[in-house]
Each structure stands twice: as structure tokens, then as C-alpha cells.
């Protein structure tokens, strides 16, 4: 999916967009992880260390909710952080 998404951008910025996407995803998963109890954290670690995308999706749906909603919130946070940085 990510490769198809990247094709929407000029080749010159695809690497930057990919890194930004990875950052948003990582922050979103960390936010979700912090809200889990210890048993659920252990389950998430086990599942996310596999290549089983279906299990990952099912875990997120059951214990986290809508990952896209979390990603939207994290994207908005990043935008606000960027806005607060002084212009060079």
C-alpha cells in the first residue's frame, strides 16, 4: 500500500514522504501501546514481531480501535510542532 501511496508524489520527495509516514505510524502505534495493559502490550509485541498482517489488523481493531483516527491525531500534532518551529 505504501508504495502505491508514494507514487502520488514527485520522485524527489518520495523518500521524505515515506519517512514522514513511518514517523506518523510509529507515533500512532506508540500512543496505542501506552494505553494497553501489560498483558495486551505483551500480546501486541508478539503479534507485531510477525509478518501476519491479518493478526495485526485484528489486534488493533479489538484493543486499539481505529488506527487511522490515531494517525490523523498524530499528523495534526506533527503539523502543530512544525508550525511552532522558528523559520530559518
DSSP file (Angstrom, degrees, kcal/mol; ACC not computed):
  #  RESIDUE AA STRUCTURE BP1 BP2  ACC     N-H-->O    O-->H-N    N-H-->O    O-->H-N    TCO  KAPPA ALPHA  PHI   PSI    X-CA   Y-CA   Z-CA
    1    1 A X     >        0   0    0      0, 0.0     4,-2.2     0, 0.0     5,-0.2   0.000 360.0 360.0 360.0 -44.0    0.0    0.0    0.0
    2    2 A X  H  >  +     0   0    0      1,-0.2     4,-2.5     2,-0.2     5,-0.2   0.881 360.0  54.6 -61.1 -37.6    2.7    2.5    0.9
    3    3 A X  H  > S+     0   0    0      1,-0.2     4,-1.4     2,-0.2    -1,-0.2   0.920 108.8  47.7 -62.8 -43.4    4.4    2.1   -2.5
    4    4 A X  H  4 S+     0   0    0      1,-0.2     4,-0.3     2,-0.2    -1,-0.2   0.900 111.4  51.7 -62.2 -40.4    1.2    3.0   -4.3
    5    5 A X  H >< S+     0   0    0     -4,-2.2     3,-1.5     1,-0.2    -2,-0.2   0.906 107.0  53.1 -60.8 -43.7    0.7    5.9   -2.0
    6    6 A X  H >< S+     0   0    0     -4,-2.5     3,-2.1     1,-0.3    -1,-0.2   0.795  93.8  70.6 -65.7 -28.5    4.2    7.2   -2.7
    7    7 A X  T 3< S+     0   0    0     -4,-1.4    -1,-0.3     1,-0.3    -2,-0.2   0.655  85.8  69.2 -65.0 -13.5    3.6    7.1   -6.4
    8    8 A X  T <  S+     0   0    0     -3,-1.5     2,-0.3    -4,-0.3    -1,-0.3   0.575  94.8  68.8 -77.4  -9.3    1.3   10.1   -5.9
    9    9 A X  S <  S-     0   0    0     -3,-2.1     5,-0.1    -4,-0.1     0, 0.0  -0.781  96.9 -93.6-112.0 153.0    4.3   12.3   -5.1
   10   10 A X    >>  -     0   0    0     -2,-0.3     3,-1.7     1,-0.1     4,-0.7  -0.323  39.4-116.3 -58.5 146.3    7.2   13.5   -7.3
   11   11 A X  G >4 S+     0   0    0      1,-0.3     3,-0.6     2,-0.2     4,-0.5   0.795 110.8  67.8 -57.4 -29.6   10.2   11.2   -7.0
   12   12 A X  G 34 S+     0   0    0      1,-0.2    -1,-0.3     2,-0.1     4,-0.2   0.762 111.1  30.9 -64.6 -25.7   12.2   13.9   -5.5
   13   13 A X  G <> S+     0   0    0     -3,-1.7     4,-2.6     2,-0.1     5,-0.2   0.373  88.9  99.3-115.0   4.2   10.2   13.9   -2.3
   14   14 A X  H <X S+     0   0    0     -4,-0.7     4,-2.5    -3,-0.6     5,-0.2   0.883  84.2  50.9 -60.2 -39.3    9.1   10.3   -2.1
   15   15 A X  H  > S+     0   0    0     -4,-0.5     4,-2.2     2,-0.2    -1,-0.2   0.917 111.8  47.5 -65.2 -41.9   11.8    9.4    0.4
   16   16 A X  H  > S+     0   0    0      2,-0.2     4,-2.4     1,-0.2    -2,-0.2   0.917 112.7  48.6 -64.4 -44.2   10.8   12.3    2.7
   17   17 A X  H  X S+     0   0    0     -4,-2.6     4,-2.7     1,-0.2    -2,-0.2   0.902 110.3  52.3 -62.8 -40.9    7.1   11.4    2.5
   18   18 A X  H  X S+     0   0    0     -4,-2.5     4,-2.4    -5,-0.2    -2,-0.2   0.913 110.4  47.4 -61.7 -43.3    8.0    7.8    3.3
   19   19 A X  H  X S+     0   0    0     -4,-2.2     4,-2.2     2,-0.2    -2,-0.2   0.889 111.8  50.5 -65.8 -39.3    9.9    8.8    6.4
   20   20 A X  H  X S+     0   0    0     -4,-2.4     4,-2.5     2,-0.2    -2,-0.2   0.925 110.3  49.5 -64.0 -44.7    7.1   11.1    7.5
   21   21 A X  H  X S+     0   0    0     -4,-2.7     4,-2.7     1,-0.2    -2,-0.2   0.925 110.9  50.1 -58.2 -46.0    4.6    8.3    7.0
   22   22 A X  H  X S+     0   0    0     -4,-2.4     4,-2.7     1,-0.2    -1,-0.2   0.890 110.6  50.1 -61.6 -39.5    6.8    5.9    9.1
   23   23 A X  H  X S+     0   0    0     -4,-2.2     4,-2.7     2,-0.2     5,-0.2   0.919 111.5  47.7 -64.6 -44.6    7.1    8.6   11.8
   24   24 A X  H  X S+     0   0    0     -4,-2.5     4,-2.2     2,-0.2    -2,-0.2   0.924 114.2  47.0 -62.4 -44.8    3.3    9.0   11.9
   25   25 A X  H  X S+     0   0    0     -4,-2.7     4,-2.6     2,-0.2     5,-0.2   0.925 112.9  48.9 -63.6 -44.9    2.7    5.3   12.1
   26   26 A X  H  X S+     0   0    0     -4,-2.7     4,-2.2     1,-0.2    -2,-0.2   0.931 113.2  46.4 -61.7 -46.5    5.4    4.8   14.7
   27   27 A X  H  X S+     0   0    0     -4,-2.7     4,-2.2     1,-0.2    -1,-0.2   0.877 112.6  51.3 -63.9 -37.2    4.0    7.6   16.9
   28   28 A X  H  X S+     0   0    0     -4,-2.2     4,-2.3    -5,-0.2    -2,-0.2   0.916 110.8  47.0 -66.7 -43.8    0.4    6.3   16.5
   29   29 A X  H  X S+     0   0    0     -4,-2.6     4,-2.7     2,-0.2    -2,-0.2   0.869 111.5  52.0 -66.8 -35.7    1.4    2.7   17.5
   30   30 A X  H  X S+     0   0    0     -4,-2.2     4,-2.3     2,-0.2    -2,-0.2   0.904 108.8  50.3 -66.8 -40.0    3.3    4.1   20.5
   31   31 A X  H  X S+     0   0    0     -4,-2.2     4,-0.8     2,-0.2    -2,-0.2   0.939 113.7  45.5 -60.8 -45.8    0.2    6.1   21.6
   32   32 A X  H >< S+     0   0    0     -4,-2.3     3,-0.9     1,-0.2     4,-0.4   0.919 111.5  52.9 -62.8 -43.9   -1.9    3.0   21.2
   33   33 A X  H >< S+     0   0    0     -4,-2.7     3,-1.5     1,-0.3    -1,-0.2   0.884 102.8  57.6 -60.2 -41.4    0.7    0.8   23.0
   34   34 A X  H 3< S+     0   0    0     -4,-2.3    -1,-0.3     1,-0.3    -2,-0.2   0.736 102.7  55.3 -64.7 -22.2    0.8    3.2   26.0
   35   35 A X  T << S+     0   0    0     -3,-0.9    -1,-0.3    -4,-0.8    -2,-0.2   0.538  91.9  93.3 -88.6  -6.6   -2.9    2.8   26.6
   36   36 A X  S <  S-     0   0    0     -3,-1.5     2,-0.1    -4,-0.4    28,-0.0  -0.485  76.5-118.3 -85.7 155.3   -2.7   -1.1   26.8
   37   37 A X     >  -     0   0    0     -2,-0.1     4,-2.5     1,-0.1     5,-0.2  -0.342  40.9 -93.0 -80.7 175.2   -2.4   -3.1   30.0
   38   38 A X  H  > S+     0   0    0      1,-0.2     4,-2.1     2,-0.2     5,-0.2   0.865 125.2  50.2 -61.2 -39.4    0.7   -5.3   30.5
   39   39 A X  H  > S+     0   0    0      1,-0.2     4,-2.2     2,-0.2    -1,-0.2   0.926 112.9  46.4 -64.5 -44.9   -1.0   -8.4   29.0
   40   40 A X  H  > S+     0   0    0      2,-0.2     4,-2.8     1,-0.2    -2,-0.2   0.872 109.7  54.5 -66.5 -37.0   -2.1   -6.6   26.0
   41   41 A X  H  X S+     0   0    0     -4,-2.5     4,-2.5     2,-0.2    -1,-0.2   0.913 109.0  48.6 -61.4 -42.1    1.3   -5.0   25.5
   42   42 A X  H  X S+     0   0    0     -4,-2.1     4,-2.2     2,-0.2    -2,-0.2   0.915 111.7  48.9 -63.9 -43.1    2.9   -8.4   25.5
   43   43 A X  H  X S+     0   0    0     -4,-2.2     4,-2.7     2,-0.2     5,-0.2   0.921 111.2  50.2 -61.3 -44.2    0.3   -9.7   23.0
   44   44 A X  H  X S+     0   0    0     -4,-2.8     4,-3.1     1,-0.2    -2,-0.2   0.921 109.5  50.6 -62.5 -44.3    1.0   -6.7   20.8
   45   45 A X  H  X S+     0   0    0     -4,-2.5     4,-0.7     1,-0.2    -1,-0.2   0.913 112.6  47.0 -60.1 -43.2    4.7   -7.2   20.9
   46   46 A X  H >< S+     0   0    0     -4,-2.2     3,-0.7     1,-0.2    -2,-0.2   0.942 116.0  43.7 -63.9 -47.9    4.3  -10.8   19.9
   47   47 A X  H >< S+     0   0    0     -4,-2.7     3,-1.5     1,-0.2     5,-0.3   0.899 111.7  52.5 -66.0 -41.7    1.9  -10.1   17.1
   48   48 A X  H 3< S+     0   0    0     -4,-3.1    -1,-0.2     1,-0.3    -2,-0.2   0.559  99.1  64.9 -77.6  -5.6    3.8   -7.2   15.7
   49   49 A X  T << S+     0   0    0     -3,-0.7    -1,-0.3    -4,-0.7     2,-0.2   0.221  97.1  72.0 -95.0  13.5    7.0   -9.3   15.5
   50   50 A X  S <  S-     0   0    0     -3,-1.5    -3,-0.0     2,-0.1     6,-0.0  -0.674  85.1-123.7-114.6 174.7    5.4  -11.5   12.9
   51   51 A X  S    S+     0   0    0     -2,-0.2     2,-1.3     1,-0.0     3,-0.1   0.201  71.0 121.5-100.8  14.2    4.5  -10.9    9.3
   52   52 A X     >  +     0   0    0     -5,-0.3     4,-2.0     1,-0.2     5,-0.2  -0.636  35.9 179.3 -84.8  92.7    0.9  -11.7    9.9
   53   53 A X  H  > S+     0   0    0     -2,-1.3     4,-2.6     1,-0.2    -1,-0.2   0.826  79.0  57.7 -63.6 -32.6   -0.9   -8.6    8.7
   54   54 A X  H  > S+     0   0    0      2,-0.2     4,-2.7     1,-0.2    -1,-0.2   0.925 107.0  47.1 -65.6 -44.0   -4.3  -10.1    9.5
   55   55 A X  H  > S+     0   0    0      2,-0.2     4,-2.6     1,-0.2    -2,-0.2   0.900 112.5  50.8 -63.6 -40.2   -3.4  -10.7   13.1
   56   56 A X  H  X S+     0   0    0     -4,-2.0     4,-2.6     2,-0.2    -2,-0.2   0.942 112.2  46.3 -61.3 -47.4   -2.0   -7.2   13.4
   57   57 A X  H  X S+     0   0    0     -4,-2.6     4,-2.5     1,-0.2    -2,-0.2   0.915 113.4  48.7 -62.8 -43.9   -5.2   -5.7   12.0
   58   58 A X  H  X S+     0   0    0     -4,-2.7     4,-2.4     2,-0.2    -1,-0.2   0.897 111.2  50.2 -64.0 -40.7   -7.4   -7.8   14.2
   59   59 A X  H  X>S+     0   0    0     -4,-2.6     4,-3.0     2,-0.2     5,-0.6   0.949 111.9  47.3 -62.1 -48.4   -5.4   -6.9   17.3
   60   60 A X  I  X>S+     0   0    0     -4,-2.6     5,-2.7     1,-0.2     4,-2.1   0.917 112.7  49.5 -59.6 -43.6   -5.6   -3.2   16.5
   61   61 A X  I  <5S+     0   0    0     -4,-2.5    -1,-0.2     3,-0.2    -2,-0.2   0.912 117.2  40.5 -62.2 -42.5   -9.3   -3.4   15.8
   62   62 A X  I  <5S+     0   0    0     -4,-2.4    -2,-0.2    -5,-0.2    -1,-0.2   0.892 131.7  19.5 -75.4 -40.9  -10.0   -5.3   19.1
   63   63 A X  I  <5S+     0   0    0     -4,-3.0    -3,-0.2    -5,-0.2    -2,-0.2   0.671 132.6  30.0-108.1 -19.9   -7.7   -3.5   21.5
   64   64 A X  I  <<S-     0   0    0     -4,-2.1     2,-0.4    -5,-0.6    -3,-0.2   0.788  86.3-143.6-111.1 -39.5   -6.9   -0.1   20.0
   65   65 A X      < +     0   0    0     -5,-2.7     2,-0.9     4,-0.0    -1,-0.3  -0.841  64.0   1.5 104.2-146.3   -9.8    1.0   17.8
   66   66 A X     >  -     0   0    0     -2,-0.4     4,-1.5     1,-0.2     3,-0.5  -0.689  55.4-167.0 -86.3 107.2   -9.4    2.8   14.6
   67   67 A X  H  > S+     0   0    0     -2,-0.9     4,-2.6     1,-0.2     5,-0.2   0.839  87.5  61.7 -61.7 -33.2   -5.7    3.3   13.8
   68   68 A X  H  > S+     0   0    0      1,-0.2     4,-2.2     2,-0.2    -1,-0.2   0.887 101.3  52.2 -62.0 -38.2   -6.5    5.8   11.1
   69   69 A X  H  > S+     0   0    0     -3,-0.5     4,-2.1     2,-0.2    -1,-0.2   0.919 110.7  47.6 -62.1 -42.9   -8.1    8.1   13.7
   70   70 A X  H  X S+     0   0    0     -4,-1.5     4,-2.5     1,-0.2    -2,-0.2   0.903 110.6  52.2 -64.4 -40.6   -5.0    7.9   15.8
   71   71 A X  H  X S+     0   0    0     -4,-2.6     4,-2.4     1,-0.2    -1,-0.2   0.873 107.2  52.4 -65.0 -36.8   -2.8    8.6   12.8
   72   72 A X  H  X S+     0   0    0     -4,-2.2     4,-2.3     2,-0.2    -1,-0.2   0.932 110.7  47.8 -63.7 -44.7   -4.9   11.7   12.0
   73   73 A X  H  X S+     0   0    0     -4,-2.1     4,-2.1     1,-0.2    -2,-0.2   0.920 112.7  48.4 -61.8 -43.6   -4.4   13.0   15.5
   74   74 A X  H  X S+     0   0    0     -4,-2.5     4,-2.3     2,-0.2    -1,-0.2   0.880 109.5  53.0 -65.5 -37.4   -0.7   12.3   15.3
   75   75 A X  H  X S+     0   0    0     -4,-2.4     4,-2.4     1,-0.2    -1,-0.2   0.921 108.7  49.7 -62.4 -43.7   -0.5   14.1   12.0
   76   76 A X  H  X S+     0   0    0     -4,-2.3     4,-2.2     1,-0.2    -2,-0.2   0.885 109.6  51.9 -62.6 -38.7   -2.2   17.1   13.4
   77   77 A X  H  X S+     0   0    0     -4,-2.1     4,-2.4     2,-0.2    -2,-0.2   0.919 109.7  49.1 -63.2 -43.3    0.3   17.1   16.3
   78   78 A X  H  X S+     0   0    0     -4,-2.3     4,-2.5     2,-0.2    -2,-0.2   0.913 109.3  52.1 -62.9 -42.7    3.2   17.0   14.0
   79   79 A X  H  X S+     0   0    0     -4,-2.4     4,-2.3     1,-0.2    -1,-0.2   0.921 110.7  48.1 -60.0 -43.8    1.8   19.9   11.9
   80   80 A X  H  X S+     0   0    0     -4,-2.2     4,-1.6     1,-0.2    -1,-0.2   0.893 110.3  52.0 -64.1 -39.3    1.5   21.9   15.1
   81   81 A X  H  X S+     0   0    0     -4,-2.4     4,-0.7     1,-0.2    -2,-0.2   0.907 110.5  48.4 -62.9 -41.1    5.0   21.1   16.1
   82   82 A X  H >< S+     0   0    0     -4,-2.5     3,-1.0     1,-0.2    -2,-0.2   0.910 108.4  53.8 -64.9 -42.5    6.3   22.2   12.7
   83   83 A X  H 3< S+     0   0    0     -4,-2.3    -1,-0.2     1,-0.2    -2,-0.2   0.831 105.4  54.9 -61.7 -32.4    4.3   25.4   12.9
   84   84 A X  H 3< S+     0   0    0     -4,-1.6    -1,-0.2    -5,-0.1     2,-0.2   0.653  86.6  98.9 -77.5 -15.9    5.9   26.2   16.3
   85   85 A X  S << S-     0   0    0     -3,-1.0     3,-0.1    -4,-0.7     2,-0.1  -0.500  84.2-108.5 -73.5 139.6    9.5   25.9   15.0
   86   86 A X        -     0   0    0     -2,-0.2     2,-0.2     1,-0.1    -1,-0.1  -0.375  35.4-108.2 -66.7 145.2   11.1   29.2   14.1
   87   87 A X              0   0    0      1,-0.1    -1,-0.1    -4,-0.1    -4,-0.0  -0.472 360.0 360.0 -71.7 142.7   11.6   29.9   10.4
   88   88 A X              0   0    0     -2,-0.2    -1,-0.1    -3,-0.1    -2,-0.1   0.442 360.0 360.0 -90.6 360.0   15.2   29.6    9.2
